[in-house]
Each structure stands twice: as C-alpha cells, then as structure tokens.
Amino acid sequence: GSDLIYRLSERCAERGYRIYFYGAAEGIAKKTAEKLTELYPKLQVAGWQSPPFGATTEDQVQRSLDHIRDSKPDLLLVDHEPTGVWDELLAPLRAMRERTGTRTVLGLRDILDDPERTLGGWRKSGTDRAISDLYDEVLIYGNQGFFPSHSAYGLDALRPGHVRYAGAVTNVTPRGARARPSARPGHILV
C-alpha cells in the first residue's frame, strides 16, 4: 500500500482535502508530510503525529484527539492493522468516532491470510467489531475480479455497502521493460 499514499495525496491536493499523518516511528510522519508537500504543493497537511507504541493513557489519547480535532482533517486512513499492532488505535478511534467529524477508512490488502484463520482471529480479538463500529469505509488494495476479499473475509457483512476496491496500488513494471545489465556482474553470490 505504500504507493497508495502518492495517489491519495495527489487526490487530496486536487480536491482541497486536509490530510493528517498519524503513526510510524518518531519523525517519520513529519518527514512524510514534508516530502509529499514538495511533490504536491497544493497538498494541505492538517498535521502529523508519531504517538508512542503500546498501551496509551487516557491523557495521551485526549492530547492526541485534541491535536487531530483542532487540525480538522477530512480523512484518517489506517493501513493494514484495524486496531493497531498492539491495539493502540482502539482508544483513539473510539474517541475520534464520538468527538470529531473525521472520516475513518481502513485500508487492507486483497489477500491477508487464509480467510477462515483471519476471520477466527478477528472474532477472537474483537477486530471484527472494531471494523464494524469504528470505520466509515473499508478500502481493499486490489481488484475484486482477482480475489473477492469483501466476501472471503466477511467485510461485506461487517460494513455493508461501505467496502470499495482501489485496484492495484503498486507500480508494476512489465517484464520486458525491466532494465538489463549491460555488462556481466563483477560478483555473484550463490
């Protein structure tokens, strides 16, 4: 999904949407915002934040939400992990749902794992309820004709009418277009 951020940023710049960068290690969200603003000068960056990983206190959640709310982003896209790696997104997502008008979108790859294993894990951890209750839309990185993720993972039941396919979100170079070395390599590792 890393190529998606370019398409998303370009679209936000074209439409005047304010984007907020949340997550990653300290400084990464800020660097991402700066780089994308260079590429898309009309991009409106609402803010950025690299929150601490792991358990969060109510005070940390409140400060984070205040910052997001005050910056008034139009969209928050969460990539791959609906509740965060350690469930660190649950409290902010719940509070955001109650206290801000920011739309929340979950981005998922088209093929995650064996569907039954994925669904079982989601049910056991409560992730299925988080998807149903905390997200406005689910955006699948892939094509419905390639793999029916919406039905295989039960997403159409969790967010009826709110599952969309983004198509391929990576740059694919055709085999014939790949650069060929002009000389034999100097070293080969086998």
Salt bridges, closest charged atoms under 4 A:
ASP59 OD2 - ARG63 NH1 2.29
ASP66 OD1 - ARG69 NH2 3.08
ASP70 OD1 - ARG69 NE 3.81
GLU81 OE2 - HIS80 NE2 3.69
ASP113 OD1 - ARG117 NH1 3.00
ASP128 OD1 - ARG129 NH1 3.94
ASP136 OD1 - ARG97 NH1 2.83
GLU137 OE2 - ARG103 NH2 3.29
GLU137 OE2 - HIS162 ND1 3.45
GLU137 OE1 - ARG164 NE 3.85
